[in-house]
């Protein structure tokens, strides 16, 4: 082929690309593409009456699907810059050189856009460099206000193979759909939305498609589907990537941006990647918890774009806990990585909550120095894993069941919440143990609540508490340090139980993991403070006492809703584990 022919074919191909692009950009056509992949165009001079300024490479129209008119004041971002649409519904700005996506912060008055798989599609992936990218968004108004809605928080699916994906779909997702469906028929849990809190896969890139599919078409009745938003975790970063930027490519291609926001009712929800890669060697990588300066700048801009913050609630969703001082669930928490600054920003809202995964146990933490406009402190909810102890059992590393959190939101405050155990009723909130019982199993390691011991191939130390001998011991996994009371009733006499002031390991759970599952690292032993005890009346062995009841009462801060849970039986074997 001679040079003329090569030149002609190159020119023809280029002209065809331009023609296709221009065909998609006919005036006022309302949409550039139907999927979630971004579109690069050779240039745009005007959109819906707005002149596009030279140098702006991310442009588009946000319009009302019912009227086709542009919507003013909608926040649009590439994860770096934050802008609002003008009076014509048009946005325009220069893309950051690292930008991969462009997205809308869904306004509270509009539905969450869903694709044919009934998954949220508020974003477009694929920002072409040194080109103008036009991406339009159509939003459909809500039929009625959603100031009251339900928020489902799912910690750590963390699936590494087909069997685990099957368990996640057939246990966790199925339990969520059944719980929502049954309660909606009685008037609860309407307007439901969900989010995973990171570690969707378990360092297995070939699992992305399958995990994505497991959260498609989540039907909760009456032609209603559950939108499941996503958050990235440390095990969702590709350790074989050559940089932190490319380590999120798999996540981006399936679920869009790692840092984004949306609005429901009087609530602004922010989702962020707080896993900071510190090194990679093409096999493994290390990380810290926190945000980069660019992320924090984006967060400030996103929060500044909102109005009437003092009358609204903020929910921040990340993977690694904020609490923890020098360390946070296996990751070094560098306090210079904008955690205190982020908490300070949360003071500006009427009420603020942080939703977290990562630890595979439940923990509720009150950030006492940081109080919001209603006087409540920022409240951090650390969720147990949907996978529990990495799908080896039905319990988390603390002994709490596999599960997820359900939050009922009323206006600008959290009205109620529950730690929902997979496969159990909602009122299943505790286990009661005999402090005298010794736990063992196939591998013959022995543990009880009141003696120190070692076990497992790595001789993990278990610390007992002598005062738990001859006592009833309660594992109340959704506990916090201020809003619960626990009472023991026997023969018509009620006495308060005492919180164990020092951290305790669940003797039954430790024994189960070491003896029955042959798990021999300290990842499987977590000392926590959600335990209560009372000496058995008259020094009787708890196993011989009858006619007793433990009553745990939770008072929700702000709403003062009281949840009362009872238990009158001892957990004496591994049933449910």
C-alpha positions in Angstrom: 0.0 0.0 0.0 1.5 3.4 -1.0 1.7 6.5 1.2 -1.4 8.1 -0.5 -3.6 5.2 0.2 -2.5 5.1 3.9 -3.1 8.9 4.2 -6.6 8.6 2.6 -7.6 5.7 4.9 -6.4 7.5 8.0 -8.3 10.6 7.0 -11.5 8.6 6.2 -11.3 6.8 9.6 -10.8 10.1 11.4 -13.7 11.6 9.5 -16.0 8.7 10.4 -15.1 9.0 14.1 -16.0 12.7 14.0 -19.2 12.0 12.1 -20.3 9.4 14.7 -19.5 11.8 17.5 -21.3 14.7 15.9 -24.3 12.4 15.2 -24.6 11.8 18.9 -24.4 15.5 19.6 -27.3 16.9 17.7 -28.8 19.9 19.5 -31.0 19.1 22.5 -31.0 15.4 21.9 -30.9 15.0 25.7 -28.4 12.1 25.9 -25.1 11.1 24.5 -25.1 7.4 25.3 -27.3 5.0 27.1 -24.6 3.2 29.1 -22.2 4.3 31.8 -19.1 4.7 29.6 -17.9 8.2 28.9 -17.9 9.7 25.4 -15.1 11.8 24.0 -16.0 14.4 21.3 -13.8 16.6 19.1 -15.3 19.8 20.5 -18.5 21.4 21.7 -19.3 25.1 21.5 -22.8 25.2 22.9 -25.2 23.0 25.0 -28.8 23.9 25.7 -28.1 27.6 25.3 -24.9 27.6 27.3 -21.7 28.5 25.6 -18.9 26.1 26.4 -15.7 27.8 27.4 -12.5 26.9 25.7 -10.3 24.6 27.8 -13.2 22.8 29.6 -13.0 19.1 28.8 -15.8 17.7 30.9 -19.2 19.1 29.7 -22.8 17.9 29.6 -26.4 18.4 30.3 -28.3 17.2 33.4 -32.0 17.1 32.5 -35.4 16.1 33.8 -36.5 12.9 32.1 -40.2 14.0 32.3 -39.8 17.5 30.9 -36.4 17.2 29.0 -35.5 20.6 30.6 -32.2 21.2 32.2 -31.9 21.0 36.0 -30.1 23.9 37.7 -27.9 23.5 40.7 -27.0 19.8 40.4 -23.5 19.0 41.7 -21.2 17.3 39.2 -17.7 16.1 39.8 -14.7 14.1 38.5 -13.6 13.3 42.0 -11.3 16.4 42.1 -13.3 19.4 41.0 -16.9 20.1 42.2 -19.2 22.3 40.1 -23.0 22.9 39.8 -25.1 23.0 36.7 -26.1 26.4 35.5 -29.6 27.7 34.9 -29.8 25.6 31.7 -28.7 22.4 33.5 -25.3 22.5 31.9 -22.0 21.7 33.6 -18.5 22.4 32.3 -15.0 22.3 33.8 -11.5 21.1 33.0 -10.9 17.5 33.9 -8.2 16.6 36.4 -5.4 14.7 34.7 -6.0 11.8 37.0 -9.8 11.7 36.5 -11.4 8.4 35.4 -15.0 9.2 35.9 -17.6 12.0 35.9 -20.7 11.7 38.1 -23.7 13.6 39.5 -24.4 13.9 43.2 -28.0 12.7 42.9 -30.3 15.4 44.3 -32.8 14.3 47.0 -35.8 15.2 44.8 -34.8 12.7 42.1 -34.7 8.9 41.8 -31.4 7.0 41.9 -30.8 6.2 38.2 -30.7 2.4 37.6 -29.4 0.5 34.6 -31.0 -2.6 33.1 -29.4 -4.7 36.0 -31.1 -2.4 38.6 -27.8 -1.1 39.8 -27.0 2.6 40.4 -25.6 4.5 37.3 -25.0 8.0 38.4 -21.6 8.1 36.7 -19.7 7.7 33.4 -16.4 5.9 33.2 -13.6 6.7 30.8 -12.4 10.3 30.8 -10.4 10.8 27.5 -7.4 12.9 28.0 -6.8 16.1 26.0 -10.3 15.9 24.5 -13.7 17.3 25.2 -15.8 14.7 27.0 -19.6 15.3 26.8 -21.6 13.2 29.2 -25.3 13.9 29.7 -27.4 12.7 32.6 -31.2 12.3 32.8 -32.9 12.3 36.2 -36.4 11.3 37.0 -38.3 13.1 39.8 -39.5 11.1 42.8 -43.2 10.6 43.0 -43.2 11.5 46.7 -40.8 12.7 49.3 -38.2 10.3 50.8 -37.3 12.2 54.0 -37.9 8.9 55.7 -35.9 6.1 54.3 -33.9 2.9 55.1 -30.2 2.5 54.8 -28.6 -0.9 54.6 -24.8 -1.2 55.4 -23.0 -4.3 54.4 -19.5 -5.0 55.7 -16.9 -7.0 53.8 -18.5 -9.6 51.4 -14.8 -10.4 50.7 -15.4 -13.4 48.3 -12.4 -15.3 46.9 -14.2 -18.1 45.0 -17.5 -19.2 43.5 -18.6 -20.9 46.7 -18.2 -17.7 48.7 -20.0 -15.7 46.1 -22.8 -18.2 46.3 -23.0 -17.8 50.0 -23.0 -14.0 49.8 -25.9 -14.1 47.3 -27.9 -16.9 48.8 -27.4 -15.9 52.5 -26.6 -12.2 52.8 -28.5 -10.8 49.8 -31.4 -13.2 50.3 -31.7 -12.3 54.0 -31.7 -8.6 53.1 -34.4 -9.0 50.5 -36.6 -11.2 52.8 -36.2 -8.8 55.7 -37.1 -5.8 53.6 -40.0 -7.5 51.9 -41.6 -8.8 55.1 -41.2 -5.5 57.0 -42.4 -3.4 54.1 -45.7 -5.3 54.1 -46.1 -4.1 57.8 -45.2 -0.5 57.0 -41.4 -0.5 57.9 -38.2 -0.2 55.9 -39.6 1.7 52.9 -37.5 3.6 50.4 -34.5 1.3 51.0 -30.9 1.8 49.8 -27.8 -0.2 50.5 -24.1 0.1 50.4 -21.2 -2.3 50.7 -18.4 -1.0 52.9 -15.4 -2.3 51.0 -13.6 -5.6 50.6 -16.1 -6.8 48.0 -13.6 -9.2 46.6 -10.6 -10.8 48.4 -7.6 -10.0 46.2 -9.2 -12.0 43.4 -9.6 -9.9 40.2 -11.4 -12.8 38.5 -14.2 -12.4 41.0 -15.3 -8.9 40.0 -17.8 -9.9 37.4 -19.4 -12.5 39.7 -19.7 -10.2 42.7 -21.2 -7.6 40.4 -23.7 -10.1 39.2 -24.6 -11.1 42.8 -25.9 -7.6 43.4 -28.0 -7.3 40.2 -31.8 -7.2 40.2 -32.2 -7.3 44.0 -35.9 -7.5 44.1 -37.7 -6.5 47.3 -41.4 -6.7 46.1 -44.0 -4.8 44.2 -41.6 -4.2 41.3 -39.2 -2.4 43.7 -35.5 -3.1 43.5 -32.8 -2.4 46.0 -30.1 0.0 44.7 -26.7 -1.1 46.1 -24.0 1.5 46.2 -20.4 0.4 46.6 -17.3 1.5 48.6 -13.8 0.3 47.9 -11.7 -1.6 50.5 -8.0 -2.7 50.8 -8.7 -6.1 49.3 -10.4 -4.4 46.3 -7.2 -2.7 45.2 -5.2 -4.7 42.7 -1.8 -5.5 44.4 -0.3 -6.3 41.0 -1.0 -2.8 39.7 2.0 -0.5 39.0 0.5 2.4 41.0 -2.2 3.3 43.5 -4.1 5.1 40.7 -4.3 1.9 38.5 -4.9 -0.3 41.5 -8.6 0.8 41.5 -9.2 0.1 37.8 -11.2 -3.1 38.4 -13.4 -1.4 40.9 -13.9 1.7 38.6 -14.9 -0.4 35.6 -17.6 -2.2 37.6 -18.8 0.4 40.1 -17.5 3.8 39.0 -15.9 6.4 41.2 -14.2 5.6 44.5 -15.1 9.1 46.0 -18.6 10.4 45.4 -21.8 11.6 47.1 -25.5 11.5 46.8 -28.6 12.8 48.6 -31.7 11.3 50.0 -34.3 13.3 51.9 -32.4 15.5 54.4 -29.3 13.3 54.3 -26.1 13.8 52.4 -24.2 10.6 51.9 -20.5 10.7 51.0 -18.5 7.6 50.0 -14.7 7.7 50.0 -11.7 5.4 49.6 -9.7 5.7 52.8 -7.1 3.1 51.9 -3.8 4.7 51.1 -1.3 2.5 49.2 2.2 2.9 50.5 4.1 0.3 48.5 3.6 -2.5 46.0 5.9 -5.1 44.6 3.6 -6.7 42.0 2.5 -9.4 44.5 1.5 -7.7 47.7 1.1 -4.2 48.9 1.0 -2.3 52.1 -1.4 0.5 53.1 -2.3 3.1 55.6 -5.7 4.5 56.6 -6.6 8.1 55.6 -7.0 10.5 52.7 -4.7 12.2 50.3 -4.7 16.0 50.2 -6.5 15.8 46.9 -9.3 13.7 48.4 -9.7 16.0 51.4 -9.9 19.0 49.1 -12.6 17.2 47.1 -14.5 16.4 50.3 -14.4 20.0 51.5 -15.7 21.2 48.1 -18.4 18.5 48.0 -19.6 19.5 51.5 -19.4 23.2 50.7 -21.7 22.7 47.7 -24.5 21.6 50.0 -27.0 24.0 51.5 -28.5 24.2 55.0 -26.0 21.7 56.5 -27.1 22.6 60.0 -30.5 21.2 59.2 -29.3 18.0 57.5 -27.6 14.7 58.4 -24.2 13.6 57.0 -23.4 10.0 56.5 -19.7 9.2 55.6 -19.0 5.7 54.3 -15.5 4.4 54.2 -13.7 1.0 54.7 -11.2 1.4 57.5 -12.3 2.7 60.9 -11.6 6.3 62.1 -11.4 5.2 65.7 -8.4 3.4 67.1 -5.6 5.8 67.9 -2.3 4.6 66.5 -3.8 1.7 64.7 -7.1 0.9 63.1 -8.0 -2.7 62.4 -4.8 -3.8 60.8 -3.9 -0.6 59.2 -1.6 2.1 60.5 -3.7 5.2 60.9 -1.6 8.3 60.1 -3.3 11.1 62.0 -1.9 13.5 59.4 -4.1 12.0 56.8 -7.0 14.3 57.5 -9.0 12.2 59.9 -9.3 14.9 62.6 -9.9 17.5 59.9 -12.7 15.4 58.5 -14.3 14.9 61.9 -14.1 18.7 62.4 -16.1 19.2 59.1 -18.8 16.9 60.4 -19.5 19.2 63.3 -21.3 21.6 60.8 -24.2 19.2 60.3 -27.3 18.6 62.4 -26.2 14.9 62.9 -23.3 12.9 61.6 -22.6 9.2 61.3 -19.6 7.2 59.9 -20.3 3.8 58.3 -17.3 1.4 58.4 -16.3 -2.2 57.6 -12.8 -3.8 57.6 -12.6 -5.3 61.1 -15.0 -8.3 60.8 -16.5 -7.5 64.1 -19.2 -5.0 65.3 -18.1 -2.0 67.2 -19.9 1.3 67.9 -17.7 4.3 68.8 -18.6 7.8 69.9 -16.2 10.6 68.8 -16.8 12.6 72.0 -14.7 15.8 71.1 -16.7 16.2 67.8 -20.3 17.3 68.4 -22.8 18.2 65.8 -25.4 21.0 65.8 -27.9 18.9 67.7 -25.4 18.3 70.5 -24.7 14.6 69.7 -21.2 13.4 69.0 -20.2 12.0 65.7 -21.2 8.3 65.9 -19.1 5.6 64.1 -20.7 2.3 63.3 -18.2 -0.4 62.6 -19.9 -3.4 60.9 -19.1 -7.0 61.2 -18.4 -8.8 57.9 -21.1 -10.3 55.8 -18.5 -13.0 55.4 -17.9 -13.2 59.1 -14.7 -15.1 59.6 -14.0 -15.1 55.9 -16.8 -17.6 55.1 -15.3 -20.2 57.3 -18.4 -20.2 59.6 -21.5 -18.2 60.4 -19.8 -15.9 62.9 -17.5 -13.0 62.9 -14.1 -13.0 64.6 -15.8 -11.6 67.8 -18.4 -14.3 67.9 -21.2 -12.0 66.6 -23.2 -13.6 63.7 -22.5 -12.8 60.1 -24.8 -9.9 59.2 -25.3 -6.3 58.2 -26.8 -3.0 59.6 -30.3 -1.6 59.1 -30.8 2.1 59.7 -34.1 3.9 59.8 -33.7 7.6 59.0 -36.4 10.1 59.8 -35.7 13.6 58.4 -32.3 14.8 59.7 -31.7 12.2 62.4 -31.2 8.4 62.8 -34.4 7.2 64.2 -33.4 3.6 64.9 -30.9 0.9 63.9 -30.3 -2.8 64.4 -27.5 -5.2 63.8 -29.2 -7.8 61.7 -27.8 -11.3 61.9 -28.0 -13.4 58.8 -30.5 -16.2 59.1 -31.8 -14.9 62.5 -34.7 -12.7 63.5 -34.1 -9.0 64.1 -34.4 -9.4 67.8 -31.5 -11.8 68.0 -29.0 -9.4 69.6 -27.0 -11.4 72.2 -25.8 -14.7 73.4 -25.7 -15.6 77.1 -22.9 -17.9 78.4 -22.0 -19.8 81.5 -18.8 -18.2 82.7 -17.8 -21.6 84.1 -18.0 -23.5 80.9 -14.9 -24.9 79.2 -14.9 -24.9 75.4 -13.0 -27.4 73.3 -13.4 -29.4 70.1 -11.7 -31.6 67.5 -8.2 -30.2 68.0 -8.5 -30.4 71.8 -7.5 -26.9 72.7 -9.4 -25.7 75.8 -10.7 -22.3 76.7 -12.9 -20.8 79.4 -13.9 -17.3 80.4 -12.0 -17.0 83.6 -8.5 -18.6 82.9 -5.6 -17.7 80.7 -4.7 -20.2 78.1 -2.9 -20.7 74.8 -4.0 -22.6 71.8 -3.6 -23.1 68.1 -0.5 -24.0 66.2 0.9 -20.5 66.8 0.1 -20.7 70.6 -2.2 -17.6 70.6 -2.7 -16.3 74.1 -6.2 -16.1 75.4 -6.7 -13.8 78.4 -9.4 -14.9 80.9 -11.1 -12.7 83.5 -11.3 -14.3 87.0 -14.5 -12.4 87.9 -16.4 -14.2 85.1 -16.2 -17.5 87.1 -19.6 -18.4 88.5 -21.2 -15.6 86.4 -23.6 -15.2 83.6 -21.7 -13.6 80.6 -23.6 -11.7 77.9 -22.1 -11.0 74.5 -24.1 -8.0 73.3 -22.5 -7.3 69.9 -24.3 -4.1 68.9 -23.4 -2.5 72.2 -21.8 0.9 72.8 -20.4 2.6 75.9 -23.3 4.9 76.7 -26.7 3.9 75.3 -27.4 0.5 76.7 -28.5 -1.0 80.0 -28.5 -4.7 80.7 -30.5 -6.4 83.6 -30.7 -9.9 85.0 -34.0 -11.1 86.4 -34.5 -14.2 88.6 -37.4 -15.1 90.8 -39.0 -11.7 90.3 -35.8 -9.8 91.4 -34.1 -7.6 88.8 -30.5 -6.5 89.2 -28.2 -4.5 86.8 -25.5 -6.4 85.0 -22.0 -4.8 84.9 -20.1 -4.0 81.7 -16.8 -5.8 81.6 -14.4 -2.8 81.8 -11.5 -4.5 80.0 -11.6 -6.0 76.6 -12.6 -9.7 76.5 -12.3 -12.4 73.9 -15.3 -14.7 73.3 -14.2 -18.0 74.6 -16.7 -20.0 72.6 -15.8 -18.2 69.3 -12.0 -18.6 69.9 -12.5 -22.3 70.6 -14.6 -22.8 67.5 -12.2 -21.1 65.2 -9.1 -22.9 66.6 -10.7 -26.3 67.3 -13.2 -26.7 64.6 -11.9 -24.5 61.8 -8.2 -24.9 62.5 -7.6 -21.1 62.2 -4.3 -20.3 64.0 -3.6 -16.6 63.7 -4.6 -13.7 66.0 -6.9 -12.4 63.1 -9.4 -14.9 64.6 -9.3 -13.6 68.2 -10.6 -10.1 68.9 -10.8 -8.6 72.4 -13.7 -6.2 72.6 -15.8 -4.5 75.3 -19.3 -5.5 74.4 -19.6 -8.0 77.3 -21.7 -7.8 80.5 -21.8 -10.1 83.5 -23.5 -10.7 86.8 -22.5 -13.3 89.5 -24.9 -16.2 89.6 -27.4 -15.8 92.5 -26.2 -17.6 95.6 -23.1 -18.8 93.8 -25.1 -21.4 91.8 -23.5 -22.8 88.7 -25.3 -20.8 85.9 -26.1 -24.1 84.1 -28.3 -25.3 87.0 -30.2 -22.0 87.4 -33.7 -21.8 85.9 -36.3 -19.1 85.5 -33.9 -16.3 84.7 -34.0 -13.6 81.9 -31.5 -11.1 80.6 -33.0 -7.9 79.3 -30.9 -5.5 77.2 -32.4 -2.0 76.5 -30.9 0.3 73.8 -31.8 4.0 73.7 -31.2 5.6 70.3 -29.4 8.9 70.8 -31.4 11.8 69.5 -34.7 10.0 68.8 -34.8 8.3 72.2 -36.4 5.2 70.6 -36.0 2.3 73.0 -35.3 -1.2 71.7 -35.7 -4.0 74.3 -34.2 -7.4 73.7 -34.5 -10.5 75.9 -32.8 -13.9 76.3 -33.5 -16.7 78.7 -31.3 -19.5 77.5 -27.6 -20.3 77.7 -25.4 -20.9 74.6 -23.8 -24.2 75.5 -22.6 -25.5 72.1 -21.7 -24.3 68.6 -25.2 -24.1 67.3 -25.5 -21.2 64.9 -21.7 -20.9 64.6 
